[in-house]
Amino acid sequence: MASLLAACTVAALAATPTPGTAFAASGAPAEDPLRPYTQQKLHWRHCDPKTPATFRCATLKVPLDYENPGGKRLDIAVNRLKASGPEERRGVLLFNPGGPGAPGLDLPVALETYLPQAVKERYDLIGFDPRGIGQSSPLSCGLSSGELDFDRAYHAETFAKDVRWARDVARKCATHEGDRLRHITTRDTARDMDVIRAALGEEKISYFGGSYGTYLGAVYTQMFPRRADRFVLDSAVDPVRYGRGTFQDMAEGTEPAFVRWSEWAARRHTVYQLGTTPAEVRRTFWDIVARANREPVVTAEGLLSGDDIRSARDVFFQEQKAAAWVAELKKAAEGDEPVTPAPAPELPPENEIAGLWAVMCGDTSASWPRDPEQYRRDAVRDKARYPLYGDFASTIKPCAFWKPGSEDPTTVNNGVKALILQNEWDPQTPLAAARNMHRALRGSRMVTVAGGEGHGVYGAGSCADEVANAYLTTGRLPATDLTCRKPG
């Protein structure tokens, strides 16, 4: 299967127009069909009032379908902070925050304060909203507020309802977006990045991507290896398991974090009163879950069922925060006085949820089982394997009913240089996922923050910041992979 996917990927690349001069069979130069895009002039203007005045914004045109560049077009929203040192300037540094489905214009604005002056002297900082997202020809599936919530536990009595939800989301997206939907993919976003590069007059791009943005960056290196300069990938997705496996990685990574937390809390029983042994701490937690499933617990966060508590599994990657939270849950579950529930937290905007399914399902639709019963079996199995989140991860998703995207998924396997930054205890992209990205990018080096907690490494003050800044400034990767302790 791997060799077949690789062959499909190479064939798709060969058939895709890329910036440059094309030649007819006779050897005479032929017109480059992407020239109207790669040679377009960007008109920079002031951004919205929320963006610092030092940034400028522009709109880039790209083809909806790169195999038909003369057809429909999309708008890509771009912003730029020019390099502060013209003599030291090396090129452009593009940013992507992850998702898929997250807008990207705000990331260089947020990171600009963390970047050292030496980096800002060398690069124009470039943000962009990926196609279909934010201000870039945004898509919509017309989803209701109830359809936005995809963190669903498996229960035999509600599974038929969840199947209908997944089918309805896929149907609504196909109805609202039509043929456009199949072109909202990672590979086409990577092509858009290359059009940005060409329109900016650059031979190469450097890049900072977080979470899903690491996958997007890796796909770019696979498609355009000679145009990739210095790539920093923060909190990496497993490129082999991307898709359904991305959810399942979260479940697998949660169990050891939960065990680690229970050991930490047991050593501090006098503070949190959760149990004197790890087994007692875990039993206390599961007793709270069982009680909340019988009758929701009234907390300052609102009414919480046992499933609500389990779905907050990412808290267990931060030991102190988790212990304080579970201790408060225990008091609330045992308390007699009612507490006024707080409003439920807001879900992400419809565009971001629609973008999540459009990109992930469009990229990997062929790898998702089509039989709902397979999801039932997997959810039951994985709830036993990974009690906190296994059923959430493996139960049915809209991708089960998604129409295929325009291309086969990308097999990432190249020697392009890159730097991977990873916390040991990351709830979204576990350490094993980053290690698999490291193996796929054979020219990469990896910095692991031992004891590092949370999703996102850069800017926390660890040694990873120093290594990333040195790489962006000098181009030198560490001689070997590095491990350092979290700060504090």
C-alpha positions as a Python dict, from the first residue, in 0.01 Angstrom:
ca = {
    (1, 'M'): (0, 0, 0),
    (2, 'A'): (283, 244, 84),
    (3, 'S'): (448, 200, -255),
    (4, 'L'): (113, 246, -433),
    (5, 'L'): (48, 570, -245),
    (6, 'A'): (396, 693, -324),
    (7, 'A'): (347, 617, -691),
    (8, 'C'): (12, 800, -692),
    (9, 'T'): (174, 1098, -520),
    (10, 'V'): (456, 1120, -773),
    (11, 'A'): (212, 1093, -1058),
    (12, 'A'): (-8, 1368, -915),
    (13, 'L'): (292, 1595, -873),
    (14, 'A'): (408, 1533, -1226),
    (15, 'A'): (63, 1625, -1360),
    (16, 'T'): (39, 1945, -1153),
    (17, 'P'): (151, 2274, -1310),
    (18, 'T'): (415, 2448, -1100),
    (19, 'P'): (568, 2793, -1133),
    (20, 'G'): (833, 2811, -1399),
    (21, 'T'): (866, 2788, -1775),
    (22, 'A'): (685, 2504, -1950),
    (23, 'F'): (808, 2352, -2276),
    (24, 'A'): (611, 2204, -2564),
    (25, 'A'): (708, 1866, -2715),
    (26, 'S'): (906, 2047, -2984),
    (27, 'G'): (1128, 2208, -2722),
    (28, 'A'): (988, 2556, -2780),
    (29, 'P'): (883, 2747, -2468),
    (30, 'A'): (512, 2715, -2391),
    (31, 'E'): (307, 2954, -2187),
    (32, 'D'): (309, 2878, -1814),
    (33, 'P'): (-59, 2835, -1714),
    (34, 'L'): (18, 2957, -1361),
    (35, 'R'): (193, 3274, -1475),
    (36, 'P'): (-111, 3499, -1405),
    (37, 'Y'): (-90, 3383, -1043),
    (38, 'T'): (283, 3363, -983),
    (39, 'Q'): (348, 3698, -1146),
    (40, 'Q'): (56, 3888, -993),
    (41, 'K'): (130, 4215, -820),
    (42, 'L'): (14, 4235, -460),
    (43, 'H'): (-141, 4561, -345),
    (44, 'W'): (-47, 4612, 20),
    (45, 'R'): (-281, 4815, 238),
    (46, 'H'): (-347, 4887, 604),
    (47, 'C'): (-498, 4590, 787),
    (48, 'D'): (-795, 4601, 1023),
    (49, 'P'): (-765, 4811, 1341),
    (50, 'K'): (-692, 4501, 1554),
    (51, 'T'): (-369, 4434, 1363),
    (52, 'P'): (-56, 4635, 1450),
    (53, 'A'): (4, 4923, 1211),
    (54, 'T'): (345, 4777, 1121),
    (55, 'F'): (170, 4495, 931),
    (56, 'R'): (27, 4533, 582),
    (57, 'C'): (-241, 4319, 419),
    (58, 'A'): (-308, 4202, 63),
    (59, 'T'): (-526, 3957, -129),
    (60, 'L'): (-374, 3691, -353),
    (61, 'K'): (-559, 3512, -634),
    (62, 'V'): (-512, 3136, -673),
    (63, 'P'): (-690, 2879, -891),
    (64, 'L'): (-957, 2668, -726),
    (65, 'D'): (-834, 2369, -929),
    (66, 'Y'): (-464, 2368, -1016),
    (67, 'E'): (-533, 2129, -1303),
    (68, 'N'): (-764, 2393, -1450),
    (69, 'P'): (-591, 2723, -1366),
    (70, 'G'): (-809, 2912, -1614),
    (71, 'G'): (-1122, 2824, -1418),
    (72, 'K'): (-1262, 2951, -1092),
    (73, 'R'): (-1041, 3146, -853),
    (74, 'L'): (-1009, 3185, -479),
    (75, 'D'): (-892, 3479, -271),
    (76, 'I'): (-613, 3419, -20),
    (77, 'A'): (-575, 3679, 256),
    (78, 'V'): (-210, 3756, 335),
    (79, 'N'): (-31, 3991, 575),
    (80, 'R'): (332, 4094, 603),
    (81, 'L'): (572, 4257, 845),
    (82, 'K'): (880, 4356, 649),
    (83, 'A'): (1225, 4254, 770),
    (84, 'S'): (1375, 4526, 987),
    (85, 'G'): (1728, 4479, 856),
    (86, 'P'): (1744, 4518, 476),
    (87, 'E'): (2114, 4428, 468),
    (88, 'E'): (2063, 4115, 678),
    (89, 'R'): (1738, 4010, 505),
    (90, 'R'): (1730, 3648, 391),
    (91, 'G'): (1372, 3606, 266),
    (92, 'V'): (1022, 3530, 392),
    (93, 'L'): (900, 3329, 689),
    (94, 'L'): (547, 3189, 647),
    (95, 'F'): (332, 3083, 941),
    (96, 'N'): (48, 2836, 997),
    (97, 'P'): (-113, 2779, 1342),
    (98, 'G'): (-267, 2436, 1281),
    (99, 'G'): (-620, 2304, 1270),
    (100, 'P'): (-696, 2209, 1003),
    (101, 'G'): (-949, 2489, 984),
    (102, 'A'): (-766, 2754, 1186),
    (103, 'P'): (-708, 3099, 1030),
    (104, 'G'): (-345, 3204, 1015),
    (105, 'L'): (-329, 3582, 984),
    (106, 'D'): (-295, 3632, 1359),
    (107, 'L'): (-3, 3392, 1419),
    (108, 'P'): (286, 3614, 1302),
    (109, 'V'): (123, 3901, 1493),
    (110, 'A'): (121, 3689, 1811),
    (111, 'L'): (470, 3544, 1767),
    (112, 'E'): (633, 3870, 1663),
    (113, 'T'): (688, 3963, 2028),
    (114, 'Y'): (864, 3629, 2096),
    (115, 'L'): (1091, 3636, 1793),
    (116, 'P'): (1436, 3783, 1860),
    (117, 'Q'): (1547, 4088, 1667),
    (118, 'A'): (1801, 3880, 1472),
    (119, 'V'): (1516, 3674, 1322),
    (120, 'K'): (1301, 3979, 1244),
    (121, 'E'): (1596, 4142, 1071),
    (122, 'R'): (1631, 3847, 835),
    (123, 'Y'): (1272, 3768, 737),
    (124, 'D'): (952, 3927, 622),
    (125, 'L'): (693, 3766, 852),
    (126, 'I'): (407, 3634, 636),
    (127, 'G'): (69, 3522, 768),
    (128, 'F'): (-215, 3383, 558),
    (129, 'D'): (-556, 3228, 602),
    (130, 'P'): (-557, 2891, 421),
    (131, 'R'): (-804, 2847, 136),
    (132, 'G'): (-1161, 2822, 258),
    (133, 'I'): (-1072, 2955, 604),
    (134, 'G'): (-1114, 3295, 769),
    (135, 'Q'): (-1084, 3569, 509),
    (136, 'S'): (-971, 3338, 227),
    (137, 'S'): (-1289, 3263, 29),
    (138, 'P'): (-1443, 3113, 345),
    (139, 'L'): (-1649, 2797, 312),
    (140, 'S'): (-1964, 2715, 502),
    (141, 'C'): (-2156, 2393, 546),
    (142, 'G'): (-2458, 2560, 705),
    (143, 'L'): (-2408, 2362, 1026),
    (144, 'S'): (-2629, 2426, 1328),
    (145, 'S'): (-2475, 2485, 1670),
    (146, 'G'): (-2559, 2128, 1770),
    (147, 'E'): (-2379, 1992, 1464),
    (148, 'L'): (-2054, 2173, 1549),
    (149, 'D'): (-1980, 1957, 1854),
    (150, 'F'): (-1787, 1651, 1740),
    (151, 'D'): (-1648, 1535, 2077),
    (152, 'R'): (-1900, 1254, 2117),
    (153, 'A'): (-1870, 956, 2347),
    (154, 'Y'): (-1987, 617, 2227),
    (155, 'H'): (-2305, 479, 2380),
    (156, 'A'): (-2504, 198, 2221),
    (157, 'E'): (-2832, 384, 2273),
    (158, 'T'): (-2709, 707, 2103),
    (159, 'F'): (-2493, 559, 1828),
    (160, 'A'): (-2767, 569, 1562),
    (161, 'K'): (-2812, 941, 1637),
    (162, 'D'): (-2437, 998, 1600),
    (163, 'V'): (-2438, 817, 1266),
    (164, 'R'): (-2713, 1051, 1146),
    (165, 'W'): (-2511, 1350, 1270),
    (166, 'A'): (-2201, 1240, 1079),
    (167, 'R'): (-2400, 1170, 762),
    (168, 'D'): (-2583, 1505, 787),
    (169, 'V'): (-2260, 1704, 828),
    (170, 'A'): (-2107, 1537, 521),
    (171, 'R'): (-2426, 1590, 322),
    (172, 'K'): (-2460, 1957, 420),
    (173, 'C'): (-2099, 2030, 329),
    (174, 'A'): (-2139, 1864, -11),
    (175, 'T'): (-2466, 2050, -74),
    (176, 'H'): (-2343, 2394, 32),
    (177, 'E'): (-2000, 2382, -128),
    (178, 'G'): (-2047, 2153, -427),
    (179, 'D'): (-1738, 2083, -638),
    (180, 'R'): (-1538, 2348, -448),
    (181, 'L'): (-1522, 2119, -145),
    (182, 'R'): (-1289, 1865, -306),
    (183, 'H'): (-1024, 2135, -357),
    (184, 'I'): (-1005, 2247, 6),
    (185, 'T'): (-711, 2019, 82),
    (186, 'T'): (-362, 2025, 227),
    (187, 'R'): (-197, 1969, -109),
    (188, 'D'): (-378, 2265, -265),
    (189, 'T'): (-293, 2482, 36),
    (190, 'A'): (73, 2385, -15),
    (191, 'R'): (40, 2495, -378),
    (192, 'D'): (-109, 2824, -258),
    (193, 'M'): (198, 2870, -37),
    (194, 'D'): (415, 2826, -343),
    (195, 'V'): (214, 3086, -533),
    (196, 'I'): (264, 3321, -236),
    (197, 'R'): (637, 3254, -263),
    (198, 'A'): (644, 3331, -633),
    (199, 'A'): (423, 3641, -605),
    (200, 'L'): (659, 3775, -338),
    (201, 'G'): (950, 3724, -575),
    (202, 'E'): (1126, 3465, -360),
    (203, 'E'): (1314, 3154, -472),
    (204, 'K'): (1245, 2977, -142),
    (205, 'I'): (1034, 3009, 171),
    (206, 'S'): (1110, 2949, 536),
    (207, 'Y'): (826, 2833, 753),
    (208, 'F'): (694, 2799, 1108),
    (209, 'G'): (401, 2560, 1153),
    (210, 'G'): (231, 2430, 1466),
    (211, 'S'): (20, 2116, 1516),
    (212, 'Y'): (-156, 2039, 1183),
    (213, 'G'): (68, 2312, 1042),
    (214, 'T'): (357, 2068, 1081),
    (215, 'Y'): (179, 1832, 840),
    (216, 'L'): (115, 2115, 595),
    (217, 'G'): (483, 2210, 613),
    (218, 'A'): (591, 1849, 562),
    (219, 'V'): (363, 1818, 258),
    (220, 'Y'): (518, 2135, 115),
    (221, 'T'): (867, 1987, 155),
    (222, 'Q'): (750, 1675, -28),
    (223, 'M'): (592, 1866, -315),
    (224, 'F'): (846, 2148, -344),
    (225, 'P'): (1168, 2022, -184),
    (226, 'R'): (1396, 2267, -367),
    (227, 'R'): (1189, 2565, -249),
    (228, 'A'): (1197, 2479, 122),
    (229, 'D'): (1457, 2679, 315),
    (230, 'R'): (1439, 2673, 697),
    (231, 'F'): (1137, 2487, 836),
    (232, 'V'): (1043, 2482, 1206),
    (233, 'L'): (770, 2231, 1296),
    (234, 'D'): (626, 2278, 1647),
    (235, 'S'): (426, 1990, 1802),
    (236, 'A'): (423, 1752, 1509),
    (237, 'V'): (145, 1540, 1364),
    (238, 'D'): (223, 1182, 1262),
    (239, 'P'): (217, 1204, 879),
    (240, 'V'): (140, 834, 843),
    (241, 'R'): (-154, 830, 1084),
    (242, 'Y'): (-287, 1172, 984),
    (243, 'G'): (-665, 1150, 953),
    (244, 'R'): (-849, 903, 1173),
    (245, 'G'): (-523, 816, 1342),
    (246, 'T'): (-481, 1179, 1454),
    (247, 'F'): (-783, 1139, 1683),
    (248, 'Q'): (-672, 795, 1798),
    (249, 'D'): (-322, 924, 1879),
    (250, 'M'): (-485, 1156, 2132),
    (251, 'A'): (-655, 864, 2305),
    (252, 'E'): (-339, 655, 2314),
    (253, 'G'): (-133, 943, 2451),
    (254, 'T'): (-384, 1028, 2724),
    (255, 'E'): (-356, 704, 2924),
    (256, 'P'): (13, 737, 3024),
    (257, 'A'): (-48, 1104, 3107),
    (258, 'F'): (-338, 1001, 3333),
    (259, 'V'): (-119, 743, 3509),
    (260, 'R'): (161, 999, 3555),
    (261, 'W'): (-87, 1246, 3701),
    (262, 'S'): (-226, 990, 3947),
    (263, 'E'): (126, 919, 4074),
    (264, 'W'): (190, 1292, 4117),
    (265, 'A'): (-140, 1351, 4299),
    (266, 'A'): (-88, 1051, 4530),
    (267, 'R'): (237, 1204, 4655),
    (268, 'R'): (38, 1517, 4744),
    (269, 'H'): (-264, 1359, 4913),
    (270, 'T'): (-241, 1601, 5206),
    (271, 'V'): (-300, 1887, 4960),
    (272, 'Y'): (-563, 1745, 4724),
    (273, 'Q'): (-724, 1460, 4925),
    (274, 'L'): (-757, 1233, 4623),
    (275, 'G'): (-586, 920, 4752),
    (276, 'T'): (-259, 801, 4903),
    (277, 'T'): (-171, 568, 4615),
    (278, 'P'): (-199, 610, 4237),
    (279, 'A'): (-467, 339, 4231),
    (280, 'E'): (-670, 526, 4493),
    (281, 'V'): (-640, 852, 4300),
    (282, 'R'): (-761, 687, 3981),
    (283, 'R'): (-1048, 522, 4168),
    (284, 'T'): (-1151, 860, 4311),
    (285, 'F'): (-1162, 1003, 3960),
    (286, 'W'): (-1367, 719, 3815),
    (287, 'D'): (-1609, 735, 4109),
    (288, 'I'): (-1669, 1102, 4020),
    (289, 'V'): (-1727, 1007, 3655),
    (290, 'A'): (-1975, 735, 3752),
    (291, 'R'): (-2162, 970, 3984),
    (292, 'A'): (-2174, 1240, 3716),
    (293, 'N'): (-2314, 991, 3466),
    (294, 'R'): (-2597, 915, 3709),
    (295, 'E'): (-2659, 1283, 3787),
    (296, 'P'): (-2456, 1568, 3632),
    (297, 'V'): (-2229, 1753, 3873),
    (298, 'V'): (-2307, 2120, 3922),
    (299, 'T'): (-1986, 2321, 3895),
    (300, 'A'): (-1874, 2672, 3810),
    (301, 'E'): (-1808, 2535, 3461),
    (302, 'G'): (-2170, 2429, 3426),
    (303, 'L'): (-2344, 2094, 3457),
    (304, 'L'): (-2090, 1822, 3382),
    (305, 'S'): (-2176, 1464, 3297),
    (306, 'G'): (-1923, 1185, 3323),
    (307, 'D'): (-1868, 1211, 2947),
    (308, 'D'): (-1802, 1585, 2982),
    (309, 'I'): (-1538, 1510, 3243),
    (310, 'R'): (-1372, 1243, 3027),
    (311, 'S'): (-1371, 1473, 2724),
    (312, 'A'): (-1154, 1718, 2920),
    (313, 'R'): (-876, 1457, 2904),
    (314, 'D'): (-614, 1715, 2797),
    (315, 'V'): (-606, 1855, 3153),
    (316, 'F'): (-419, 1543, 3268),
    (317, 'F'): (-113, 1649, 3073),
    (318, 'Q'): (-69, 1928, 3332),
    (319, 'E'): (-30, 1764, 3672),
    (320, 'Q'): (-99, 2051, 3910),
    (321, 'K'): (-389, 2189, 3709),
    (322, 'A'): (-547, 1844, 3685),
    (323, 'A'): (-515, 1776, 4058),
    (324, 'A'): (-678, 2108, 4147),
    (325, 'W'): (-958, 2048, 3895),
    (326, 'V'): (-1038, 1695, 4012),
    (327, 'A'): (-1030, 1809, 4375),
    (328, 'E'): (-1290, 2074, 4293),
    (329, 'L'): (-1499, 1816, 4106),
    (330, 'K'): (-1487, 1590, 4410),
    (331, 'K'): (-1613, 1870, 4636),
    (332, 'A'): (-1887, 1960, 4389),
    (333, 'A'): (-1997, 1597, 4355),
    (334, 'E'): (-2015, 1559, 4735),
    (335, 'G'): (-2162, 1903, 4807),
    (336, 'D'): (-2519, 1964, 4919),
    (337, 'E'): (-2548, 2330, 4826),
    (338, 'P'): (-2651, 2403, 4466),
    (339, 'V'): (-2425, 2622, 4254),
    (340, 'T'): (-2548, 2837, 3965),
    (341, 'P'): (-2407, 2682, 3648),
    (342, 'A'): (-2193, 2900, 3424),
    (343, 'P'): (-2275, 2925, 3053),
    (344, 'A'): (-2141, 2643, 2839),
    (345, 'P'): (-1814, 2728, 2661),
    (346, 'E'): (-1847, 2853, 2306),
    (347, 'L'): (-1761, 2617, 2023),
    (348, 'P'): (-1528, 2733, 1742),
    (349, 'P'): (-1691, 2927, 1457),
    (350, 'E'): (-1878, 2723, 1196),
    (351, 'N'): (-1616, 2807, 934),
    (352, 'E'): (-1340, 2647, 1141),
    (353, 'I'): (-1536, 2326, 1203),
    (354, 'A'): (-1637, 2311, 837),
    (355, 'G'): (-1272, 2367, 747),
    (356, 'L'): (-1160, 2087, 978),
    (357, 'W'): (-1382, 1834, 803),
    (358, 'A'): (-1320, 1973, 454),
    (359, 'V'): (-943, 1943, 482),
    (360, 'M'): (-904, 1629, 691),
    (361, 'C'): (-1181, 1431, 521),
    (362, 'G'): (-1081, 1556, 175),
    (363, 'D'): (-720, 1458, 241),
    (364, 'T'): (-790, 1111, 381),
    (365, 'S'): (-1146, 1006, 290),
    (366, 'A'): (-1032, 679, 133),
    (367, 'S'): (-881, 560, 462),
    (368, 'W'): (-1200, 596, 668),
    (369, 'P'): (-1425, 287, 696),
    (370, 'R'): (-1762, 325, 524),
    (371, 'D'): (-1949, 78, 744),
    (372, 'P'): (-2086, 242, 1062),
    (373, 'E'): (-2064, -90, 1241),
    (374, 'Q'): (-1684, -75, 1212),
    (375, 'Y'): (-1688, 246, 1415),
    (376, 'R'): (-1913, 84, 1673),
    (377, 'R'): (-1673, -209, 1713),
    (378, 'D'): (-1368, 18, 1725),
    (379, 'A'): (-1527, 251, 1982),
    (380, 'V'): (-1614, -40, 2212),
    (381, 'R'): (-1264, -184, 2174),
    (382, 'D'): (-1085, 146, 2232),
    (383, 'K'): (-1298, 247, 2529),
    (384, 'A'): (-1165, -70, 2696),
    (385, 'R'): (-808, 3, 2585),
    (386, 'Y'): (-808, 376, 2658),
    (387, 'P'): (-1091, 443, 2904),
    (388, 'L'): (-1059, 820, 2914),
    (389, 'Y'): (-1092, 902, 2546),
    (390, 'G'): (-1077, 586, 2335),
    (391, 'D'): (-1443, 582, 2237),
    (392, 'F'): (-1447, 956, 2161),
    (393, 'A'): (-1153, 906, 1923),
    (394, 'S'): (-1276, 598, 1740),
    (395, 'T'): (-1649, 654, 1707),
    (396, 'I'): (-1807, 775, 1384),
    (397, 'K'): (-1704, 1104, 1218),
    (398, 'P'): (-1831, 1285, 904),
    (399, 'C'): (-1531, 1152, 709),
    (400, 'A'): (-1709, 814, 698),
    (401, 'F'): (-1954, 966, 448),
    (402, 'W'): (-1725, 1216, 274),
    (403, 'K'): (-1684, 1225, -100),
    (404, 'P'): (-1323, 1170, -210),
    (405, 'G'): (-1095, 1470, -241),
    (406, 'S'): (-930, 1567, -566),
    (407, 'E'): (-610, 1365, -501),
    (408, 'D'): (-461, 1078, -307),
    (409, 'P'): (-292, 1169, 24),
    (410, 'T'): (74, 1265, 31),
    (411, 'T'): (337, 1020, 147),
    (412, 'V'): (595, 1225, 339),
    (413, 'N'): (940, 1075, 294),
    (414, 'N'): (1224, 1311, 209),
    (415, 'G'): (1559, 1445, 321),
    (416, 'V'): (1470, 1815, 341),
    (417, 'K'): (1619, 1982, 647),
    (418, 'A'): (1377, 2081, 923),
    (419, 'L'): (1368, 2136, 1298),
    (420, 'I'): (1098, 1962, 1506),
    (421, 'L'): (1009, 2096, 1853),
    (422, 'Q'): (812, 1872, 2089),
    (423, 'N'): (690, 1865, 2449),
    (424, 'E'): (709, 1526, 2617),
    (425, 'W'): (352, 1564, 2748),
    (426, 'D'): (153, 1708, 2460),
    (427, 'P'): (-222, 1629, 2466),
    (428, 'Q'): (-292, 1690, 2098),
    (429, 'T'): (14, 1557, 1916),
    (430, 'P'): (181, 1304, 2147),
    (431, 'L'): (555, 1245, 2152),
    (432, 'A'): (521, 928, 1942),
    (433, 'A'): (359, 1130, 1662),
    (434, 'A'): (648, 1376, 1654),
    (435, 'R'): (898, 1092, 1644),
    (436, 'N'): (720, 949, 1341),
    (437, 'M'): (734, 1289, 1169),
    (438, 'H'): (1107, 1295, 1249),
    (439, 'R'): (1152, 958, 1082),
    (440, 'A'): (960, 1069, 773),
    (441, 'L'): (1169, 1386, 740),
    (442, 'R'): (1507, 1221, 724),
    (443, 'G'): (1696, 1551, 716),
    (444, 'S'): (1533, 1679, 1034),
    (445, 'R'): (1657, 1723, 1388),
    (446, 'M'): (1430, 1704, 1691),
    (447, 'V'): (1433, 1893, 2022),
    (448, 'T'): (1232, 1724, 2297),
    (449, 'V'): (1142, 1917, 2611),
    (450, 'A'): (1152, 1651, 2884),
    (451, 'G'): (867, 1714, 3124),
    (452, 'G'): (729, 1977, 2890),
    (453, 'E'): (352, 2009, 2919),
    (454, 'G'): (97, 2146, 2676),
    (455, 'H'): (45, 2182, 2304),
    (456, 'G'): (298, 2422, 2157),
    (457, 'V'): (665, 2459, 2247),
    (458, 'Y'): (799, 2784, 2106),
    (459, 'G'): (778, 3086, 2335),
    (460, 'A'): (776, 2892, 2665),
    (461, 'G'): (1137, 2978, 2740),
    (462, 'S'): (1290, 2631, 2706),
    (463, 'C'): (1611, 2545, 2523),
    (464, 'A'): (1392, 2474, 2220),
    (465, 'D'): (1350, 2850, 2173),
    (466, 'E'): (1725, 2900, 2157),
    (467, 'V'): (1774, 2618, 1908),
    (468, 'A'): (1489, 2740, 1684),
    (469, 'N'): (1616, 3098, 1689),
    (470, 'A'): (1970, 2987, 1607),
    (471, 'Y'): (1844, 2772, 1320),
    (472, 'L'): (1633, 3050, 1171),
    (473, 'T'): (1921, 3295, 1208),
    (474, 'T'): (2215, 3083, 1093),
    (475, 'G'): (2059, 2788, 911),
    (476, 'R'): (2254, 2544, 1126),
    (477, 'L'): (2067, 2246, 1268),
    (478, 'P'): (2197, 2076, 1583),
    (479, 'A'): (2451, 1804, 1511),
    (480, 'T'): (2227, 1554, 1692),
    (481, 'D'): (1877, 1540, 1840),
    (482, 'L'): (1851, 1725, 2171),
    (483, 'T'): (1660, 1678, 2496),
    (484, 'C'): (1629, 1948, 2761),
    (485, 'R'): (1423, 1998, 3077),
    (486, 'K'): (1120, 2226, 3086),
    (487, 'P'): (1189, 2566, 3242),
    (488, 'G'): (1114, 2624, 3608),
}
